[in-house]
Amino acid sequence: MKTIAAALVGFALGVTAVVIVQNLSPQPFLAGLKAPMCEAVVRIWLDDDGKPTVKPKDTCLALNRELTWDVDPRMSAGEVVIDFAQQGAYKGPFLKADNNPHQDQLVGRGKYRRAKDDNRSIRSNTADETGRWNYTVTYIVDGKSLVADPAVCIRN
């Protein structure tokens, strides 16, 4: 009986020590793990009414990573524009990169444009700002503009 009691006391002391160390540590307990190396993919397609639909509507992405918008091939009949709202000093959380074929070169940072008859996915540049960033996806076809309004959250 004494052996069982001693084992239970030892276990309880061990658990207590782990909890105390986790709570007193100046950095998160798992700080030694590598930063997430993920890239997010957002799917854009036309619903039954022909309006662009985005899934996931809100997505999270790690800092220094890229976001890909996988656009429905049927949407190549028109133009797809992704436009981030101005937030403080920045228009969008992604760096300006002149070599990105979908970045709107007239606007620069924060706006991507896929022309009619282009069936490629749209890739952002590298995220360099954290926070929640609202943007619009506009599908322009036959002179009509159809809009969806998702958001992306960039975290450390």
C-alpha positions in Angstrom: 0.0 0.0 0.0 2.9 2.4 0.8 4.3 1.8 -2.7 1.1 2.8 -4.4 0.7 5.9 -2.2 4.4 6.9 -3.0 3.8 6.4 -6.7 0.7 8.6 -6.6 2.5 11.3 -4.6 5.4 11.2 -7.0 3.1 11.5 -10.1 1.3 14.4 -8.5 4.5 16.2 -7.7 5.8 15.6 -11.3 2.6 17.0 -12.8 2.7 20.0 -10.5 6.3 20.7 -11.5 5.5 20.6 -15.2 2.5 23.0 -14.8 4.6 25.5 -12.7 7.4 25.5 -15.2 5.0 26.0 -18.1 3.3 29.0 -16.3 6.6 30.6 -15.2 8.5 30.3 -18.4 9.0 33.7 -20.1 8.5 32.1 -23.5 5.8 29.6 -24.6 6.6 26.1 -23.5 6.9 24.9 -27.0 9.1 27.8 -28.2 11.8 25.4 -29.4 9.6 24.2 -32.3 10.1 25.5 -35.8 7.9 28.3 -37.1 5.0 27.0 -39.2 6.0 26.5 -42.9 2.5 26.4 -44.3 1.0 28.2 -47.2 -2.7 28.8 -47.4 -4.9 28.1 -50.4 -8.2 30.0 -50.9 -10.7 28.5 -53.5 -12.8 31.0 -55.5 -15.6 29.6 -57.6 -19.0 30.8 -59.0 -22.1 29.9 -57.1 -25.4 29.0 -58.8 -26.2 32.7 -59.3 -22.9 33.4 -60.9 -21.5 35.3 -57.9 -17.9 34.6 -56.7 -17.8 32.5 -53.6 -14.7 32.2 -51.5 -13.7 29.3 -49.2 -12.5 29.6 -46.6 -13.9 33.1 -46.2 -11.4 33.9 -43.5 -8.0 32.2 -43.6 -4.9 32.4 -41.5 -1.3 32.5 -42.8 2.1 32.6 -41.2 4.3 35.7 -41.6 6.8 35.4 -44.5 4.5 32.9 -46.4 2.5 33.2 -49.5 -1.3 32.9 -50.2 -2.7 31.2 -53.3 -6.1 31.8 -54.7 -7.2 28.8 -56.7 -9.7 30.3 -59.2 -12.5 28.2 -60.9 -11.5 27.6 -64.5 -15.0 28.9 -65.5 -14.0 32.3 -64.3 -11.5 32.7 -67.1 -14.4 34.1 -69.1 -13.9 37.4 -67.2 -11.4 39.2 -65.1 -10.7 38.4 -61.4 -9.5 41.3 -59.2 -8.3 40.8 -55.6 -8.0 44.2 -53.8 -6.9 44.7 -50.2 -8.2 47.6 -48.2 -5.8 50.3 -47.1 -4.9 49.7 -43.5 -2.7 52.3 -41.9 0.4 52.8 -44.0 -0.1 49.6 -46.0 -2.4 48.4 -48.7 -2.4 44.6 -48.0 -0.1 42.4 -46.0 2.1 41.3 -48.9 5.3 42.8 -50.2 5.4 44.5 -53.6 7.2 42.2 -56.2 7.5 43.3 -59.8 8.0 39.7 -61.0 4.5 38.6 -59.9 2.5 38.3 -63.1 -0.8 38.9 -61.3 0.2 41.9 -59.2 -1.4 45.0 -60.5 1.7 47.0 -61.6 -0.2 50.3 -61.7 -1.3 50.0 -58.0 1.6 47.8 -56.7 1.1 46.5 -53.2 -2.2 45.0 -52.3 -3.9 44.4 -55.7 -3.8 41.3 -57.9 -5.5 41.0 -61.3 -6.1 37.9 -63.4 -7.0 38.8 -67.0 -9.7 37.2 -69.1 -8.6 33.9 -70.6 -6.0 33.3 -67.9 -6.6 30.1 -66.1 -3.7 30.2 -63.6 -4.0 30.4 -59.8 -3.2 33.8 -58.3 -0.3 33.8 -55.9 0.4 36.6 -53.5 3.8 37.8 -52.6 5.4 37.1 -49.3 3.5 38.4 -46.2 5.4 41.0 -44.3 2.7 42.5 -42.1 0.6 40.8 -39.4 -3.0 41.4 -38.5 -6.5 40.9 -40.0 -6.7 42.1 -43.6 -10.0 42.6 -45.4 -10.1 42.3 -49.2 -12.5 42.0 -52.0 -12.7 39.5 -54.9 -14.3 41.0 -57.9 -15.3 39.0 -60.9 -15.8 41.3 -63.9 -17.7 39.6 -66.9 -19.9 41.1 -69.6 -19.6 44.6 -68.0 -20.9 43.4 -64.6 -18.9 43.4 -61.4 -19.7 40.7 -58.9 -18.0 40.9 -55.4 -17.2 38.7 -52.5 -15.5 40.1 -49.3 -13.3 37.6 -47.4 -10.3 38.3 -45.1 -6.9 36.9 -44.3 -5.2 36.9 -40.9 -1.4 37.0 -40.9 0.3 35.8 -37.7 3.8 35.4 -36.4 
